[in-house]
Amino acid sequence: MIFRGNKTGQTAVEYTVLLILCIGAFIGIQNYAKRGIQGRWKSHIDEMGDQYDPRTADTNLRQTLTSSTNTTIIVMNTQGGYWTRRTDESASTEQKTGYTAVGSY
């Protein structure tokens, strides 16, 4: 006599075991996948060029300073009958141009 029972329970257990194995495999390769993705990001960023570092930057300087001064002094003394008036006007422009290297590594 051949036993022909219901095999739905056996199929459910097989699928459950297969699902557990797949989840275990994904958990097992998680670190390797993360390292691979991070390595690709790093290589793409490195291809973009050097990163800016203010400690090793070379800088061209150009500075222009313009000033204008107007000074007026008036002194009046009514008892002595004298007064003083002084007017100073000046305008100046200063320009600096140079090169600065910062850092030593």
Secondary structure, 3 states (H helix, E strand, C coil): CCCCCCCHHHHHHHHHHHHHHHHHHHHHCHHHHHHHHHHHHHHHHHHHCCCCCHHHCEEEEEEEEEEEEEEEEEEEECCCCEEEEEEEEEEEEEEEEEEEECCCC
